[in-house]
């Protein structure tokens, strides 16, 4: 069963986090589990907290460190198993679908109908926000994951132009490395390896190949010559990463670009929040552009607040939280800070900076063109079991355990075993 048995480790984790089983004045408070603990993300979350406080609803924080959310899901399973679900949980993609099948989520249909969510939320997001036709989550944003973040001073110093294809990217990385900088800032965590892999798959094979391999998991695509080329390119990128990358959190890699220690980072648009939090200005201090070769496509994930079934004394505050998340005012204010774009299609881009406006325009264009794809790396293209099987192969190859031909074969086998 998905929830699993309560373990001593789970009980210990709850005790360590000091998660009480009852909260005073619960009717006027919400308890939210999330993993927005980094500087820019933590700052973005304050926007939502203040919105609720202005409505007389206090916020009880359950921050769990770890950019991919895996640790948060471990804590959540323990909480729900013990009969003490939080009000809302930050969640992504197929994790939402897994929990939706457990009959532990709240029904938001009445609020969604009252506020007209159906008309303003893109279908790609509703695929996760709804289950069996019922609203179970409030989408906060849309992140696109195939971005490059570059230190503009380094590019100007080395007279580099924005690369538009693989060969130009490699030429730029060579110059950055030869100049004594770390060319690619990266953290050696499976989800970060997979984030780069997503972009390389799209750049190498194009949208149709991405669909076949990362979404349809066609074994012919997974084991193809094109996939071997993808792994060859991953191995090449590995040569531009510094020796201390293993285990590094993503925001620390971003700081390397911010501090002019590294030239570029391949990361989703949440990285922009770190630049902004450091006082940096788009197009002045840093550059943002699509991974070369993916200019006409967008891979995405979407943070959503999934609402869990709670007692009647907590439901009013829960609905206020969901309504606050979906407010156009909040969606603009939050995403301006966070680096993402609104989950609603009716929010103005006036408050957004250059990278934000670019992101909104490219997302709209990809959606219209049919080149908007859920990110494998971020749980929006395949179920968690398949994603994790891919992670294992991608990371093993990136760390030199497989050559490219073997990695392609292992990818086929791993996906088949996970399905």
ROTOR-820245 format. One line per 4 residues: number of its first residue (from 0); for each residue x, y, z of N, C-alpha, C. Coordinates in steps of 0.1 Angstrom, whole numbers, plus 2048, in hexadecimal, padded with zeros to 3 digits. Each point is the difference from the previous one (the first is absolute). Layout:
<pts>
NUM = X:Y:Z:X:Y:Z:X:Y:Z ~ ... .
</pts>
This chain:
<pts>
0 = 808:7F4:800:7F8:80C:800:809:80C:800 ~ 7FB:80B:7FA:808:80C:7FE:805:806:80D ~ 7F7:801:80A:803:807:80C:80B:7F8:808 ~ 7FF:7F3:7FF:80A:7F7:807:7FE:800:80F .
4 = 808:7F8:806:7FF:7FE:80F:808:80C:807 ~ 7FB:803:80C:807:80A:808:80D:7FA:805 ~ 80B:806:7FE:80D:7FB:804:805:808:80C ~ 80A:7FA:807:806:807:80B:807:80D:7FB .
8 = 806:7FF:7F4:807:80B:7FA:7F6:80C:7FE ~ 7F4:7FC:7FB:7F5:80A:7FD:7FC:806:80D ~ 7FE:7F8:80B:7FC:806:80C:80A:809:806 ~ 80D:7FC:7FF:80B:808:804:801:80D:7F9 .
12 = 7FD:7FF:7F3:801:80C:7F8:7F6:80B:804 ~ 7F4:7FB:803:7F5:809:805:804:806:80D ~ 806:7F8:809:804:805:80D:80B:80A:7FE ~ 809:7FE:7F7:80B:809:7FE:7FC:80D:7FB .
16 = 7F5:800:7F7:7FC:80C:7FB:7F6:807:809 ~ 7FC:7FA:80B:7F7:806:80A:7F3:803:7FA ~ 7FA:7F6:7F9:7F3:801:7F9:7F6:7FC:80A ~ 7F9:809:806:7F5:7FC:80A:7F4:7FB:7F9 .
20 = 7F8:7F8:808:7F4:7FA:7FB:7F4:809:801 ~ 802:80B:807:7F5:80A:801:805:80E:800 ~ 7F9:809:7FB:804:80E:7FF:7F5:809:806 ~ 804:808:809:7F6:809:806:7FA:809:7F5 .
24 = 7F4:803:802:7F9:809:7F7:801:7FB:7F1 ~ 7FE:7F3:7FE:803:7FA:7F3:7F7:806:7F5 ~ 7F4:805:804:7F6:805:7F7:806:80D:7F9 ~ 809:807:806:806:80C:7FB:80F:7FE:7FC .
28 = 803:7F4:7FD:80E:7FD:7FC:801:7F5:7F5 ~ 80B:800:7F9:803:7F6:7F6:80D:7FA:803 ~ 802:7F4:7FE:80D:7F9:801:805:7FB:7F2 ~ 80B:806:7FC:804:7FD:7F2:80E:7FA:7FF .
32 = 800:7F4:7FA:80D:7F9:7FE:806:804:7F2 ~ 80C:804:800:806:805:7F4:80F:7FE:801 ~ 807:802:7F4:80F:800:800:806:80C:7FB ~ 7F9:80B:801:806:80D:7FC:808:806:80C .
36 = 80C:7FB:801:808:805:80B:80C:808:7FB ~ 803:801:7F3:80B:808:7FB:7FC:80F:800 ~ 80A:808:7FF:7FD:80F:801:7F5:806:7F8 ~ 801:7FE:7F2:7F6:806:7F8:7F2:7F9:801 .
40 = 800:7F3:802:7F4:7F9:802:7F9:803:80D ~ 808:801:80B:7FB:804:80D:7FA:80E:800 ~ 807:809:7F8:7FA:80D:7FF:7F3:801:7F9 ~ 7FF:7F7:7F5:7F4:800:7F8:7F4:7FB:809 .
44 = 803:7F6:809:7F6:7FB:808:7FA:80A:80A ~ 808:80A:804:7FB:80A:809:7F4:808:7FA ~ 7FF:800:7F2:7F5:807:7FA:7F3:7F9:803 ~ 800:7F3:800:7F4:7F9:803:7FC:801:80F .
48 = 80B:7FF:809:7FD:801:80E:7FA:80D:804 ~ 805:80B:7FA:7FA:80D:803:7F2:801:7FB ~ 7FD:7FB:7F4:7F3:800:7FB:7F6:7FA:80A ~ 804:7F4:805:7F7:7F9:80A:7FF:808:80D .
52 = 80B:805:805:800:807:80C:7F7:80C:7FF ~ 7FF:806:7F5:7F7:80C:7FE:7F2:7FC:801 ~ 7FD:7F3:7FE:7F3:7FA:801:7FD:7FA:80E ~ 80A:802:809:7FE:7FA:80D:803:7F2:802 .
56 = 808:7FA:7F6:803:7F2:800:80F:7FF:803 ~ 804:7F9:80B:80E:7FF:803:806:7F4:7F8 ~ 80D:800:7FE:807:7F6:7F8:809:7F8:809 ~ 7FE:7F3:800:809:7F7:808:809:7F9:7F5 .
60 = 80D:803:801:809:7FC:7F6:805:7F1:803 ~ 801:7F9:7F5:806:7F3:800:80B:7FF:7F5 ~ 80B:808:801:80A:7FF:7F6:808:7F4:801 ~ 802:7F9:7F4:809:7F4:800:80A:803:7F5 .
64 = 80D:801:803:80A:803:7F6:802:7F5:7F6 ~ 804:804:7F4:802:7F7:7F5:7F9:805:7F4 ~ 807:804:7F5:7F9:807:7F5:7F7:7F7:7F8 ~ 802:7F3:800:7F7:7F8:7F8:7F4:7FB:807 .
68 = 7FF:802:80D:7F4:7FD:808:7FF:7F1:805 ~ 80A:7F8:7FD:800:7F2:804:7FE:7FF:810 ~ 808:808:807:7FF:7FF:80F:7F3:805:804 ~ 7FA:809:7FA:7F2:805:804:7F6:7F5:7FE .
72 = 801:7F8:7F6:7F7:7F5:7FE:801:7F5:80B ~ 80C:7FE:804:803:7F7:80B:7F9:804:80D ~ 801:80D:803:7FA:806:80C:7F1:7FF:7FE ~ 7FA:803:7F4:7F2:800:7FE:7FA:7F2:802 .
76 = 807:7F6:7FB:7FB:7F2:802:7FE:7FD:80E ~ 80A:804:808:7FF:7FD:80F:7F5:808:806 ~ 7FE:80C:7FC:7F5:808:806:7F2:7FA:7FC ~ 7FE:7FD:7F4:7F3:7FB:7FC:7FD:7F2:806 .
80 = 80A:7F8:801:7FF:7F3:805:7FC:801:80F ~ 805:80A:807:7FD:802:80E:7F2:807:802 ~ 7F9:803:7F5:7F3:806:801:801:80F:803 ~ 80B:807:7FD:802:80E:803:805:807:7F4 .
84 = 7F7:801:7F5:804:806:7F4:801:80F:801 ~ 80A:806:7FA:801:80F:800:7F4:806:7F7 ~ 7FE:80D:801:7F6:806:7F9:803:7FF:7F1 ~ 80C:803:7FC:804:800:7F2:80E:7FC:7FF .
88 = 804:7FB:7F4:80D:7FB:7FD:804:805:7F3 ~ 80C:806:7FF:806:803:7F3:803:7F3:7F9 ~ 7FC:7FE:7F3:802:7F4:7FA:801:802:7F1 ~ 806:7F6:7F9:803:800:7F2:7FA:7F4:7F9 .
92 = 7FB:803:7F4:7FD:7F5:7F6:7FA:7F3:805 ~ 807:7F5:7FD:7FB:7F3:802:7FF:7FD:80F ~ 807:807:808:7FE:7FF:80F:7F1:803:803 ~ 7FB:80A:7FA:7F2:804:802:7F7:7F5:7FC .
96 = 802:7FA:7F4:7F8:7F5:7FB:800:7F4:80A ~ 80C:7FD:805:801:7F5:80A:7F8:802:80C ~ 801:80C:806:7F8:803:80C:7F1:801:7FD ~ 7FC:804:7F4:7F2:801:7FC:7F9:7F3:801 .
100 = 808:7F5:7FD:7FA:7F3:800:7FE:7FA:80E ~ 804:808:80A:800:7FA:80E:7F4:805:808 ~ 7F7:808:7FA:7F4:805:806:803:808:80D ~ 80A:808:800:804:808:80B:800:80F:7FD .
104 = 7FC:804:7F4:800:80E:7FC:7F3:807:801 ~ 800:80D:802:7F4:808:801:7FA:802:7F2 ~ 7F3:804:800:7F9:804:7F4:7FE:80F:7FF ~ 806:806:7F6:800:80E:7FE:7F6:805:7F6 .
108 = 7F7:7F7:7FB:7F7:804:7F5:7F8:80C:802 ~ 7FA:802:80C:7F8:80B:803:807:80D:7FF ~ 80C:801:805:809:80C:7FF:804:802:7F2 ~ 804:7F6:7F9:804:801:7F2:7F5:805:7F7 .
112 = 7F4:7FB:802:7F5:805:7F8:7FD:80F:803 ~ 800:803:80D:7FD:80E:804:80A:80A:7FA ~ 80D:7FC:7FF:80A:809:7FC:804:7FE:7F1 ~ 7FA:7F6:7F9:802:7FF:7F2:80E:7FA:7FC .
116 = 805:7F7:808:80D:7FA:7FD:801:7F9:7F3 ~ 7F5:7FA:7FC:800:7F8:7F4:804:808:7F3 ~ 7FC:80D:800:802:808:7F4:80E:806:800 ~ 807:800:80B:80D:807:800:80C:7F7:802 .
120 = 7FE:7F3:804:80C:7F7:802:802:7F8:7F3 ~ 80C:800:7FB:803:7F8:7F4:7FD:7F1:802 ~ 7FC:7F9:7F5:7FD:7F2:801:80B:7F8:805 ~ 80D:803:7FC:80B:7F9:804:802:800:810 .
124 = 7FC:80A:806:800:801:80F:7F4:7F9:806 ~ 7F4:801:7FA:7F5:7FA:805:801:7F1:800 ~ 809:7FA:7F8:802:7F2:800:805:7FB:80E ~ 806:80A:807:805:7FC:80D:7F8:807:80C .
128 = 7F9:80B:7FD:7F8:807:80A:7F3:7F9:802 ~ 7FC:7F7:7F7:7F3:7F9:801:802:7F1:800 ~ 7F6:7F9:807:801:7F2:800:7F1:7FB:7FF ~ 7FE:7F7:7F6:7F2:7FC:7FD:7F6:80B:7FF .
132 = 805:80B:7F9:7F7:80C:7FE:7FF:809:80B ~ 806:7FE:80C:7FF:808:80C:80D:807:803 ~ 7FF:80D:803:80B:808:804:806:7FB:80D ~ 80D:7FE:801:806:7FB:80C:80C:809:804 .
136 = 804:809:7F7:80C:808:803:7FE:80E:7F9 ~ 808:809:806:800:80E:7FA:80E:802:7FA ~ 801:801:7F3:80E:802:7FA:805:80E:803 ~ 80D:801:804:806:80C:804:807:807:7F4 .
140 = 806:7F8:7F7:808:806:7F6:803:7F5:7F5 ~ 807:805:7F6:805:7F7:7F6:80F:804:7FF ~ 808:7F6:802:80F:801:7FF:804:7FA:7F2 ~ 808:806:7F9:806:7F9:7F4:80F:7FD:804 .
144 = 804:7F4:7FC:80C:7FA:805:80C:800:7F7 ~ 7FE:804:7F3:80B:7FF:7F7:806:80E:7FE ~ 805:806:80B:806:80D:800:80F:7FF:802 ~ 807:80A:7FB:80E:802:803:801:80D:807 .
148 = 808:800:80B:802:80D:808:80F:803:7FF ~ 804:80B:7FB:80E:803:7FD:804:80D:807 ~ 80D:801:804:806:80C:805:804:809:7F5 ~ 7F9:80B:7FF:802:809:7F5:80E:806:7FF .
152 = 806:803:80C:80D:805:801:80B:7F7:7F9 ~ 7FE:7F3:803:809:7F6:7FA:7FE:800:7F1 ~ 7F4:800:7FB:7FD:7FF:7F2:806:80D:7F9 ~ 7FF:80B:807:805:80C:7FA:810:800:800 .
156 = 805:7FC:80B:80F:7FF:801:806:7F7:7F5 ~ 7F9:7F5:7FD:805:7F7:7F6:7FA:802:7F2 ~ 7F9:80B:7FF:7FA:803:7F3:7F7:7F4:7FA ~ 7F8:7FB:809:7F7:7F5:7FD:7F2:804:7FC .
160 = 7FA:7FA:7F6:7F2:803:7FD:7F8:7F5:805 ~ 7F3:802:801:7F7:7F6:805:800:7F4:7F6 ~ 803:7F4:804:801:7F5:7F7:7F2:7FC:7FC ~ 7FE:7FC:7F3:7F3:7FC:7FB:7FF:7F1:7FC .
164 = 80C:7F9:800:7FF:7F2:7FD:80B:7F9:808 ~ 801:7F3:7FF:80A:7F8:808:80E:804:7FD ~ 804:801:7F4:80E:804:7FD:804:80D:806 ~ 7F7:80A:7FF:803:80D:806:800:7FF:80F .
168 = 7F8:7F8:806:801:7FE:80E:80D:7FB:805 ~ 805:7F5:7F9:80D:7FA:803:80B:80A:7FE ~ 800:808:7F6:80A:80A:7FD:801:80A:80C ~ 7F4:804:804:7FF:80A:80B:805:7FA:80D .
172 = 7FC:7F3:803:805:7FA:80C:80F:7FE:800 ~ 806:7FD:7F5:80E:7FE:7FF:807:80D:803 ~ 7FB:80B:7FB:806:80D:803:7FF:804:80F ~ 7F5:7FD:806:7FE:803:80E:80A:7F7:808 .
176 = 801:7F4:7FD:809:7F7:807:80E:804:7FF ~ 804:803:7F3:80E:804:7FE:804:80D:807 ~ 7F6:808:803:802:80D:807:802:7FE:80F ~ 7FE:7F4:805:802:7FD:80E:7F4:7FF:808 .
180 = 7F4:802:7FA:7F3:7FF:807:7FB:7F2:800 ~ 7F7:7FC:809:7F8:7F4:7FF:7F6:803:7F4 ~ 800:7F8:7F6:7F7:803:7F5:7F2:7FD:803 ~ 7FD:7F5:806:7F2:7FC:804:7FF:7FE:80F .
184 = 7F8:809:806:7FD:7FE:80E:7F5:7F6:802 ~ 803:7F5:808:7F6:7F5:800:801:7FA:80E ~ 7F5:7FA:804:7FF:7F9:80D:7FE:7F1:7FD ~ 808:7F7:805:7FF:7F2:7FD:7F5:7F9:808 .
188 = 7F4:803:7FD:7F4:7FA:805:7F8:7FA:7F4 ~ 7F9:7F5:802:7FA:7F9:7F5:7F6:809:7F8 ~ 7F8:808:807:7F7:809:7F9:807:80B:7F8 ~ 80B:804:805:808:80A:7F9:806:7FA:7F3 .
192 = 805:7F4:801:806:7FA:7F4:7F5:7FE:7F6 ~ 7F4:7FC:805:7F4:7FD:7F7:7FB:80D:7FA ~ 801:80C:807:7FC:80C:7FA:808:804:7F3 ~ 80D:7FD:801:809:803:7F5:7FC:7F5:7F5 .
196 = 7FE:7F4:804:7FD:7F5:7F6:7F3:804:7F8 ~ 7F6:805:807:7F4:804:7F9:803:809:7F5 ~ 808:80B:803:803:80A:7F6:809:7FA:7F4 ~ 809:7F7:803:808:7FA:7F6:7F8:7F7:7F7 .
200 = 7F6:7F9:806:7F7:7F7:7F8:7F9:809:7F6 ~ 7FA:80B:805:7F8:809:7F7:809:806:7F5 ~ 80C:805:804:809:806:7F7:806:7F6:7F5 ~ 802:7F4:804:805:7F6:7F7:7F6:7FA:7F7 .
204 = 7F5:7FC:805:7F6:7F9:7F8:7F4:808:7FC ~ 7FE:80B:806:7F4:809:7FD:7F4:7FB:807 ~ 7F5:808:7FE:7F3:7FD:807:7FB:7F2:7FE ~ 800:7FB:7F4:7FA:7F3:7FD:808:7F5:808 .
208 = 80D:801:800:809:7F7:807:7FD:801:80F ~ 7FF:80C:805:7FD:802:80E:7F3:7F9:804 ~ 7F6:802:7F8:7F3:7F9:802:801:7F1:800 ~ 807:7FB:7F7:802:7F1:7FE:808:7FA:80C .
212 = 80A:807:804:809:7FA:80A:7FC:804:80E ~ 7FE:80C:803:7FD:805:80E:7F2:7FF:805 ~ 7F7:7FF:7F6:7F1:800:804:7FA:7F2:7FC ~ 802:7FC:7F4:7FB:7F3:7FC:808:7F4:804 .
216 = 80D:803:803:80A:7F6:804:801:7F5:7F6 ~ 800:803:7F3:801:7F7:7F6:80E:7F9:800 ~ 801:7F3:802:80D:7FA:801:809:802:7F4 ~ 7FA:801:7F4:808:803:7F5:807:80E:801 .
220 = 7F9:80A:805:806:80D:802:80A:800:80C ~ 7FD:7F9:80A:809:800:80C:80D:7F9:7FD ~ 800:7F6:7F7:80C:7F9:7FD:807:804:7F3 ~ 7FB:80B:7FA:804:804:7F2:80E:806:800 .
224 = 805:802:7F3:80C:807:7FE:7FF:80E:805 ~ 7F5:806:7FE:7FE:80E:805:802:801:80F ~ 7FB:7F6:807:802:800:80F:80E:7FE:804 ~ 807:7F8:7F8:80F:7FF:802:807:80D:7FF .
228 = 7FB:808:7F6:806:80D:7FE:7FD:809:80C ~ 7F4:7FF:805:7FC:807:80C:80A:7FD:80B ~ 803:7F3:803:809:7FD:80A:80E:804:7FD ~ 804:800:7F3:80D:805:7FC:801:80F:805 .
232 = 7F5:807:7FD:800:80F:803:800:802:80F ~ 7F9:7F8:808:801:801:80E:80E:7FE:805 ~ 807:7F6:7FB:80E:7FD:804:809:80C:7FD ~ 7FD:807:7F4:808:80C:7FD:7FD:80B:80A .
236 = 7F4:802:804:7FD:80A:80A:806:7FD:80D ~ 801:7F4:803:807:7FC:80D:80E:805:801 ~ 807:802:7F5:80D:805:800:802:80F:804 ~ 7F4:807:800:800:80E:803:7FC:803:80F .
240 = 7FD:7F5:807:7FC:801:80E:80C:800:80A ~ 800:807:80A:80B:800:80A:800:7F3:808 ~ 80B:7FD:806:802:7F4:808:7F8:7FF:80C ~ 7FB:80B:805:7F8:800:80D:7F1:800:7FE .
244 = 7FC:7FB:7F5:7F1:802:7FD:7F8:7F6:807 ~ 805:7F5:804:7F8:7F5:806:7F8:804:80C ~ 7F3:7FE:800:7F7:804:80B:7FD:80E:802 ~ 805:809:7F7:7FE:80E:802:7F2:804:7FD .
248 = 7F9:808:809:7F3:804:7FD:7FF:80A:7F4 ~ 7F5:800:7FA:7FF:808:7F3:802:80F:803 ~ 7FC:805:80B:801:80F:802:80F:804:803 ~ 808:7F6:805:80E:803:801:807:800:7F3 .
252 = 7FB:7F8:7F6:805:800:7F3:7FC:80E:7F9 ~ 7F4:804:803:7FC:80D:7FB:809:80B:805 ~ 804:7FF:80D:808:80A:806:80E:801:7F9 ~ 805:7F5:7FB:80C:800:7F9:7FF:809:7F3 .
256 = 7F5:800:7F9:7FE:809:7F5:7FF:80E:805 ~ 7F8:802:80A:7FE:80E:806:80D:806:804 ~ 809:7F8:806:80C:805:805:80C:800:7F6 ~ 7FD:7FE:7F3:80A:800:7F6:80A:7F5:802 .
260 = 7FC:7F5:806:809:7F4:801:7FE:7F6:7F4 ~ 7F4:801:7FA:7FC:7F7:7F6:7F9:808:7F5 ~ 801:7FA:7F3:7FA:807:7F5:7F1:7FE:7FF ~ 7FB:7F4:800:7F2:7FD:7FE:7FB:7F5:80A .
264 = 7F3:800:801:7F9:7F5:807:7F4:7FC:7F7 ~ 7FE:7F3:7FF:7F4:7FB:7F9:7F6:7FC:80B ~ 7F5:808:801:7F7:7FF:80B:7F3:806:7FD ~ 7F5:7FC:806:7F3:806:7FE:800:80E:805 .
268 = 7F5:807:7FD:7FF:80E:802:7FF:805:80E ~ 7FF:7F6:80A:801:803:80E:80D:806:803 ~ 80A:7FD:7F8:80E:806:803:800:80F:7FF ~ 7F7:806:7F8:7FF:80E:7FF:7FE:807:80E .
272 = 7F8:7F9:808:7FD:805:80E:80D:803:808 ~ 80A:7F7:7FE:80C:801:807:808:80D:7FB ~ 800:802:7F3:806:80C:7FA:7FA:80C:806 ~ 7F2:801:7FF:7F9:80B:805:802:803:80F .
276 = 801:7F5:808:802:801:80E:80E:806:803 ~ 809:7FD:7F7:80E:806:801:801:80E:7FA ~ 7F5:806:7FC:800:80D:7FB:805:801:7F1 ~ 800:7F5:7F9:804:800:7F2:7F5:804:7F7 .
280 = 803:806:7F4:7F6:804:7F7:801:7F9:7F3 ~ 7F5:7FB:7FA:800:7F8:7F4:805:809:7F5 ~ 808:7FA:7F7:806:807:7F4:80A:80B:804 ~ 802:802:80D:80B:809:804:80B:7F8:807 .
284 = 7FC:7F7:80A:809:7F8:807:801:7F2:7FC ~ 7F4:7FB:7FB:7FF:7F2:7FB:7F8:7FF:7F4 ~ 801:7F5:7F9:7F9:7FD:7F4:7F7:7F4:802 ~ 7F5:800:7F9:7F7:7F4:801:7FC:7FD:7F2 .
288 = 801:7F3:7FC:7FC:7FC:7F3:7FE:7F1:800 ~ 7F9:7FB:7F5:7FD:7F2:7FF:80D:7F8:7FE ~ 800:7F3:805:80B:7F7:7FD:802:800:7F1 ~ 80C:802:7FA:801:801:7F2:7FB:7F3:7F9 .
292 = 7F7:803:7F6:7FA:7F5:7F9:7F2:7FD:804 ~ 7FB:807:80B:7F2:7FE:805:7F8:80D:7FF ~ 804:80A:7F8:7FA:80D:800:7F1:800:7FD ~ 7FB:7F6:7F9:7F2:800:7FC:7F8:7F7:809 .
296 = 806:7FA:80B:7F9:7F7:808:802:804:80F ~ 7F7:7FC:808:800:802:80E:7FD:7F3:808 ~ 809:7FC:809:7FD:7F6:809:7FC:807:80D ~ 7F6:7FA:807:7FB:807:80C:7FD:7F7:80C .
300 = 7FF:807:80B:7FA:7FA:80C:7F7:80A:806 ~ 7F8:7FC:809:7F6:80A:807:7FF:7FC:80E ~ 804:80A:809:7FE:7FE:80E:7F1:802:803 ~ 7FA:7F7:807:7F2:801:804:7FF:7FE:80F .
304 = 7F6:806:806:7FD:7FD:80E:7F4:7F6:800 ~ 803:7F4:803:7F6:7F6:801:7FA:800:80E ~ 7F3:800:800:7F8:802:80D:7FC:7F2:805 ~ 803:7FD:80C:7FD:7F3:806:7F3:801:809 .
308 = 7F9:7F5:801:7F4:800:808:804:804:80F ~ 7F9:80A:805:802:804:80E:7F2:801:807 ~ 800:802:80D:7F4:801:807:7F8:80D:7FD ~ 7F3:800:803:7F8:80B:7FD:805:80D:805 .
312 = 807:800:80C:805:80C:806:80C:806:7F9 ~ 805:7F8:7F6:80C:805:7F8:7FC:803:7F2 ~ 7F4:7FD:7FC:7FD:801:7F2:7FE:80F:7FB ~ 7FB:808:808:7FF:80E:7FC:80D:807:7FD .
316 = 80A:7FD:809:80D:806:7FD:807:7F9:7F4 ~ 7FD:7F4:7FE:805:7F9:7F4:7FB:806:7F3 ~ 7F3:803:800:7FA:806:7F4:806:80E:7FE ~ 803:808:80B:806:80D:7FE:80E:7FE:7FB .
320 = 807:7F6:804:80D:7FE:7FA:800:7FD:7F1 ~ 7F6:7F7:7FC:7FF:7FD:7F2:7FC:80C:7F8 ~ 7F7:808:805:7FC:80C:7F9:80B:80A:7FF ~ 808:801:80A:80C:809:800:80A:7FC:7F6 .
324 = 802:7F3:7FF:80A:7FB:7F6:7FB:804:7F2 ~ 7F3:7FF:7FD:7FB:802:7F3:7FD:80F:7FD ~ 802:809:809:7FD:80E:7FE:80A:805:7F5 ~ 7FB:807:7F6:808:806:7F6:80B:809:806 .
328 = 7FC:808:80A:80A:809:807:80B:7F8:806 ~ 7FD:7F5:807:80A:7F8:806:809:7F9:7F5 ~ 7F9:7FB:7F5:807:7F8:7F6:80B:809:7F9 ~ 7FC:80D:7FF:80A:809:7FA:80B:803:80A .
332 = 7FD:804:80C:80A:804:80A:809:7F4:803 ~ 7FA:7F4:802:808:7F4:803:80A:7FD:7F5 ~ 7FB:7FF:7F4:809:7FB:7F5:80A:80B:7FC ~ 7FD:80C:802:80A:80B:7FE:80D:7FD:808 .
336 = 7FD:7FC:80D:80B:7FD:809:806:7F2:7FE ~ 7F8:7F7:7FD:804:7F2:7FF:808:7FD:7F3 ~ 7FD:807:7F5:807:7FD:7F4:7F8:7F8:7F6 ~ 7F5:7FB:804:7F7:7F9:7F8:7F5:809:7F9 .
340 = 7F6:7FA:7FA:7F6:808:7FA:7F2:7FB:806 ~ 7F6:808:7FF:7F3:7FD:806:7FA:7F3:7FB ~ 7F8:7F9:808:7F9:7F5:7FC:7F3:804:7F9 ~ 7FC:80C:801:7F4:806:7FA:804:806:7F3 .
344 = 7F8:7FF:7F6:803:806:7F3:7FC:80F:7FF ~ 7F9:805:80A:7FA:80E:7FF:808:80A:809 ~ 80C:7FC:804:808:809:808:809:809:7F7 ~ 801:80D:802:808:809:7F8:80F:7FE:803 .
348 = 808:802:7F5:80E:7FF:802:807:80D:804 ~ 7F8:80A:803:806:80E:802:80A:800:80B ~ 7FE:7F8:80B:809:801:80B:80C:7F7:7FF ~ 801:7F9:7F5:80B:7F6:7FE:80C:807:7F9 .
352 = 80C:7FB:804:80C:805:7FA:803:7F9:7F3 ~ 80B:803:7FA:803:7FC:7F2:7FF:7F1:7FF ~ 806:7F8:80A:800:7F2:7FF:7F1:7FA:802 ~ 7F9:807:809:7F2:7FC:802:7F7:802:7F3 .
356 = 802:80C:7FA:7F8:802:7F4:804:7F6:7F5 ~ 80D:7FD:7FF:805:7F6:7F6:7F9:7F3:803 ~ 800:7FC:80D:7FB:7F3:804:7F1:7FF:7FD ~ 7F8:80A:802:7F2:800:7FE:7FD:7FF:7F1 .
360 = 808:808:7F8:7FE:800:7F1:804:7F2:7FA ~ 80B:7FA:805:804:7F4:7FA:7F7:7F4:805 ~ 7FB:801:80C:7F6:7F6:804:7F4:800:7F8 ~ 7FB:80C:7FE:7F3:802:7F8:803:7FB:7F1 .
364 = 80B:803:7FB:803:7FC:7F2:801:7F0:7FF ~ 807:7FA:80A:801:7F2:800:7F3:7F9:802 ~ 7F8:806:808:7F2:7FA:803:7F8:800:7F3 ~ 801:80B:7F9:7F9:802:7F3:805:7F7:7F5 .
368 = 80D:7FE:800:807:7F8:7F6:7FF:7F1:803 ~ 7FD:7FC:80C:800:7F2:803:80D:7FB:804 ~ 809:809:805:80E:7FC:804:802:803:80F ~ 7F5:7FF:808:801:801:80E:7FF:7F2:806 .
372 = 80A:7FC:807:801:7F2:805:803:800:80F ~ 7F9:7F7:807:803:7FD:80E:80F:7FB:801 ~ 807:805:80A:80E:7FC:802:801:7F3:806 ~ 808:7F7:7FA:803:7F3:807:807:802:80D .
376 = 80A:808:800:808:802:80C:7F8:805:80C ~ 7F5:807:7FD:7F8:806:80B:7F2:7FA:801 ~ 7FF:7F3:7FC:7F5:7F8:803:7F3:804:7F9 ~ 801:805:7F4:7F5:804:7F8:7FE:7F9:7F3 .
380 = 808:7F5:7FE:7FF:7F9:7F3:7FD:7F1:802 ~ 805:7FB:80B:7FF:7F1:803:7FE:7FF:80F ~ 7FA:7F5:805:7FE:7FD:80E:80D:7FF:807 ~ 800:802:80D:80C:801:809:809:7F4:7FE .
384 = 7FA:7F4:7FF:808:7F4:7FF:809:800:7F3 ~ 7FA:804:7F5:807:801:7F4:80A:80B:800 ~ 7FC:80C:806:809:80B:801:80D:7FC:808 ~ 7FE:7F9:80B:80B:7FC:809:809:7F6:7F9 .
388 = 7FA:7F7:7F8:808:7F7:7F8:809:807:7F6 ~ 7FA:80A:7FA:808:808:7F6:80B:808:808 ~ 7FD:805:80B:80A:807:809:80C:7F7:802 ~ 7FE:7F4:804:80B:7F7:803:809:7FE:7F5 .
392 = 7FB:7FF:7F4:809:7FE:7F4:807:80D:7FC ~ 7F8:80B:801:806:80D:7FC:80C:803:809 ~ 7FE:7FF:80D:80A:803:80A:80C:7F7:7FF ~ 7FD:7F3:7FE:80B:7F6:7FF:809:803:7F4 .
396 = 7F9:804:7F5:808:804:7F4:808:80C:803 ~ 7F9:80A:806:807:80D:802:80C:7FF:809 ~ 800:7F6:809:80B:7FE:809:80A:7F5:7FA ~ 7FE:7FD:7F4:80A:7F8:7F9:7FF:7F1:801 .
400 = 7F4:7FB:805:7FE:7F2:802:7FD:7F8:7F3 ~ 7FA:807:7F7:7FC:7FA:7F3:806:809:7F5 ~ 803:7F9:7F5:802:808:7F3:7F3:802:7FA ~ 800:808:7F6:7F3:805:7FA:7F7:7F4:7FA .
404 = 807:7F7:7FA:7F8:7F4:7FA:7FA:7F8:80B ~ 807:7FE:80B:7FB:7F8:80B:7F5:808:807 ~ 802:80D:801:7F6:808:807:7F2:7FF:7F8 ~ 801:801:7F3:7F3:7FF:7F8:7FA:7F2:803 .
408 = 807:7F6:800:7FB:7F2:802:7FA:7FF:80E ~ 807:806:80A:7FB:800:80E:7F4:808:802 ~ 7FF:80B:7F8:7F4:808:801:7F3:7F8:7FB ~ 802:7F9:7F5:7F5:7F7:7FC:7FC:7F6:80A .
412 = 80A:7F9:806:7FD:7F6:80A:7FA:806:80D ~ 805:80B:804:7FB:806:80C:7F2:805:7FF ~ 7FC:806:7F5:7F3:804:7FE:7F6:7F4:7FF ~ 804:7F6:7F9:7F8:7F4:7FF:7FD:7FA:80D .
416 = 80A:7FF:809:7FF:7FA:80D:7F7:808:809 ~ 800:80E:7FE:7F8:809:808:7F1:801:7FC ~ 7FD:7FC:7F4:7F2:801:7FC:7F8:7F4:803 .
</pts>
